[in-house]
Amino acid sequence: MSQHLDVPDTGTGSIPLDPVPRYLRLHYWWAYVHPNAVRLFERAWLVNLILWFNYRCLSEAALTALEDPGPAGKLPGRTLQIACVYGDLTARLAQRCLAADGSLDVVDVLPIQLENLARKLPPKAPARLLTRNADNLALPDASYDRALLFFLLHEQPEDVRRRTLQEALRVVRPGGKLVVVDYARPSPWHPARYLWLPVLRILEPFAHDLWQRDLTDWLPGHCSGEALNRTGFFGGLYQLVSITR
């Protein structure tokens, strides 16, 4: 199966296209919405620099966490990535799906991000690119074996973050897995506490939430019995949380 880009015109698609969320237009036009943003940030060295040279480590950890017990490097069944990301993460994710005859759906509310991703994926990537809002996926319940949220939650206001997690868990089947990679509270000695936090407060006004509170605070109440594993990276500045339904 080759990639399919589903970016319906407003009012003509089979799924109503949500307008660009207000918080995204106000706070992240410079990073995702404007065409110049895509041209600027779609650079491997810049993505790696923003993550303090941890992009490869974090993205590889996310891909590994998504895997079921069995042969490494393969993702059978149906995989969902919620929101596009800069860099080669999605291309590598698609390769692992292809190796197991699996499929990949990637959703994003911004057509420009989906169009950018379509240019990065190889022609035979088993991927569908769908215009959806992370907090209103309009996808069937329990329809995916696994889902990935890679550095999305810190960009969302609390109410949107809570709905995004609820939606992600809703579409993952029982026994399936949700993997989240994002910021966390770093160790007291970490220089990022004094150098990076002031920058985040200006450029990413919702990121500080993940320094102040545990990510589980935004999980739906029914997740209390879910199996949850957490791994810290780079002195605790980043976290990978794996939730098995």
C-alpha positions in Angstrom: 0.0 0.0 0.0 1.4 3.4 -0.9 0.9 6.6 1.0 -2.4 8.4 0.6 -2.8 12.1 1.4 -6.3 13.0 2.5 -6.4 16.8 2.8 -10.0 17.7 2.1 -11.0 21.3 1.1 -13.0 23.0 3.7 -16.6 22.0 3.5 -16.1 19.3 0.9 -14.3 16.5 2.7 -16.1 13.5 4.1 -14.8 14.4 7.5 -15.5 18.1 8.5 -12.1 19.9 8.7 -11.6 21.5 12.1 -10.3 25.1 11.8 -6.7 25.7 12.9 -7.0 25.8 16.7 -6.7 29.3 18.1 -3.7 28.4 20.4 -1.9 27.0 17.4 -2.4 30.2 15.4 -1.5 32.5 18.2 1.6 30.7 19.7 2.9 28.4 17.0 2.4 30.1 13.7 6.2 30.6 13.6 6.9 26.9 14.0 4.2 25.0 12.1 1.6 27.2 10.4 3.5 29.6 8.1 5.2 28.1 5.0 8.5 29.7 6.0 8.3 27.7 9.3 8.4 24.5 7.4 11.3 25.6 5.2 13.2 26.7 8.3 12.6 23.8 10.7 12.7 20.9 8.3 16.4 20.5 8.9 17.9 17.5 10.7 20.6 19.5 12.5 18.2 22.1 13.8 15.7 19.5 15.1 18.6 17.8 16.9 19.9 21.1 18.3 16.4 22.0 19.7 16.4 18.7 21.6 19.9 19.2 22.9 21.2 16.6 20.5 18.8 13.9 21.7 16.6 13.6 18.7 18.0 10.3 17.5 18.0 8.8 20.9 14.5 9.8 21.7 13.0 8.9 18.4 14.7 5.5 18.4 13.4 4.9 21.9 9.9 5.7 20.8 10.0 3.3 17.9 11.4 0.5 20.1 8.7 1.2 22.7 6.0 0.8 20.1 7.1 -2.7 19.1 5.4 -5.8 20.4 7.4 -8.7 21.8 9.0 -10.4 18.8 11.3 -9.5 16.0 12.9 -6.1 16.4 12.3 -3.4 13.8 8.8 -4.5 12.8 5.4 -3.1 13.6 2.5 -5.3 12.3 -1.1 -4.3 12.4 -2.2 -0.7 12.5 -0.1 2.2 13.9 -1.3 5.8 14.5 1.0 8.8 14.8 -0.9 11.8 16.2 0.6 15.1 14.7 3.5 15.4 12.2 7.0 15.9 13.4 10.0 17.4 11.8 12.9 15.1 11.0 12.9 11.5 9.8 11.0 9.8 12.6 7.9 9.1 10.5 9.9 7.7 7.6 11.6 5.3 10.0 8.2 4.5 11.6 6.8 3.7 8.1 9.7 1.4 7.3 9.0 -0.7 10.4 5.3 -0.9 9.5 6.3 -1.9 5.9 8.7 -4.6 7.2 5.7 -6.3 9.0 3.1 -5.7 6.3 1.5 -3.2 8.7 -0.1 0.1 8.0 0.5 3.7 9.3 -2.0 6.5 9.7 -0.6 10.0 10.5 -3.1 12.8 11.5 -2.5 16.5 11.7 -4.8 19.5 11.7 -2.5 21.5 9.4 -2.6 20.5 5.7 0.8 22.2 5.2 2.4 19.7 7.7 0.8 16.7 6.0 2.0 18.0 2.6 5.5 18.4 4.0 5.4 14.8 5.4 4.2 13.4 2.1 7.4 14.8 0.4 9.5 13.0 3.0 8.0 9.5 2.8 9.2 7.0 0.3 6.7 6.1 -2.5 6.0 2.6 -1.1 5.4 3.8 2.5 2.2 2.1 3.9 0.8 5.4 5.1 -2.4 7.4 5.0 -2.1 11.1 5.9 -5.3 12.3 7.4 -6.5 15.8 8.3 -7.7 15.5 11.8 -7.5 17.4 15.1 -5.6 15.6 17.8 -8.3 16.2 20.4 -11.1 15.2 18.0 -9.7 12.3 15.8 -13.0 11.2 14.3 -11.6 7.7 14.1 -13.3 4.4 15.3 -12.9 3.1 18.8 -10.2 0.5 19.4 -9.1 0.6 15.8 -5.3 0.8 16.2 -2.7 -1.6 17.7 -0.5 1.3 18.9 -0.3 5.1 18.8 2.5 7.7 19.2 2.5 11.2 20.6 6.0 12.7 20.0 6.5 16.1 21.6 2.9 17.2 21.1 1.5 17.5 24.6 3.7 20.3 25.7 2.4 22.5 22.9 -1.2 22.2 24.0 -3.3 24.0 26.7 -4.4 21.8 29.5 -7.9 21.1 28.2 -6.7 20.2 24.8 -3.9 18.0 26.2 -6.5 16.1 28.3 -8.8 15.5 25.3 -5.8 14.5 23.1 -4.8 11.8 25.6 -8.4 10.6 25.9 -8.8 10.4 22.2 -5.4 8.6 21.8 -6.4 5.9 24.3 -9.9 5.6 22.9 -8.7 4.6 19.4 -6.1 2.1 20.7 -7.5 -1.4 21.1 -7.4 -3.3 24.5 -3.9 -4.8 24.8 -2.6 -2.1 22.5 -0.1 0.6 23.5 0.2 4.4 23.6 3.7 5.8 23.7 4.3 9.5 24.7 7.6 11.3 24.4 7.8 14.8 25.9 9.3 17.1 28.4 9.5 16.3 32.1 10.9 17.9 35.2 14.7 17.8 35.0 17.1 17.0 37.8 18.0 19.9 40.1 21.5 20.1 38.7 20.4 20.2 35.1 21.4 23.4 33.3 18.2 23.4 31.4 16.4 24.4 34.5 18.1 27.8 34.3 18.9 28.1 30.6 16.0 26.4 28.7 13.0 27.1 30.9 13.1 30.9 30.3 13.2 30.2 26.5 10.3 27.8 26.8 8.2 30.2 28.7 8.5 32.7 25.8 8.3 30.4 22.8 6.2 27.5 24.2 3.9 28.8 26.9 2.3 25.5 27.8 5.5 23.5 28.1 6.1 24.5 31.7 3.1 22.4 32.8 5.1 19.3 32.2 7.8 20.6 34.5 5.3 21.4 37.2 3.0 18.4 37.1 3.1 14.7 36.2 1.9 13.7 32.8 -0.5 11.3 34.4 -2.5 14.2 35.7 -4.0 14.6 32.3 -4.9 11.0 31.7 -8.6 10.0 31.8 -9.8 8.7 35.1 -10.5 5.2 33.7 -6.7 4.7 33.1 -6.0 4.0 36.7 -5.7 0.3 35.9 -3.5 0.6 32.8 0.0 -0.6 32.8 2.3 2.4 32.7 6.1 2.5 32.3 8.3 5.6 32.3 11.9 6.2 31.2 13.8 9.4 31.7 16.4 10.8 29.3 19.0 13.5 29.4 19.0 14.1 33.2 15.2 13.9 33.3 14.5 16.7 30.9 12.7 14.2 28.6 10.4 11.3 29.4 9.0 8.3 27.5 5.7 7.1 28.9 4.3 3.8 27.6 0.7 2.9 28.5 -0.7 -0.5 27.7 -4.4 -0.7 27.5 
